Amino acid sequence: MGIINNILSGAALFSAYFIFNENISNENADAVSFLMLALSIAVLLIITFMRYYTSAVLITFNVTLGQLYKNALLLSIGGMGRNFIILLSHIAVLALICSPMLLDLYVGLGIAICLYILIMPAFSGFCIQYNIFPVMMKYMIEPFMKEHPGEGENTLRELGLIESDTEPVMSDVTD
């Protein structure tokens, strides 16, 4: 899965780089060149958004590789607003992490690297999961529950996604 993601991202980056260097940076820019550049950047964004969903879909559902990428594509299109929130929050945190470099390049670079290593993985995982779960719930889990009533309700109760009909296992003891 990681190799496929890297190949797709590399191909999209190469196409955007090639179009920019061959057509737009030279004086050969025309409307078709700008359209091709915009299309390759849009494909790169969609691939980035698909990465948000691949691991969650793979863990949650029993799918083949083709179904995984199809579902990730559909979810990334369905959750476009949330995907841009994730992207913009990542850019904002990266800007904050890199801001010490404005004061002193060498000291700031060391601080930025330490902050990146300590903060970015946890922030990225939390932000992505927090934003993609409602999309997965809306487009995958709820339709499955409507088609198969009764299946999986115990799992959803255990996760706290639906209310339990049973009494709580523990209760507060008052004197």
Secondary structure, DSSP 4 states (H G I P E B T S, - for coil): -HHHHHHHHHHHHHHHHHHIIIIITTTT--HHHHHHHHHHHHHHHHHHHHHHHHHHHHHHS---HHHHHHHHHHHHHHTHHHHHHHHHHHHHHHHHHHGGGGT-HHHHHHHHHHHHHHHHHHHHHHHHHHHHHHHHIIIIIHHHHHHSTTTTHHHHHHHTSS--SSPPS------
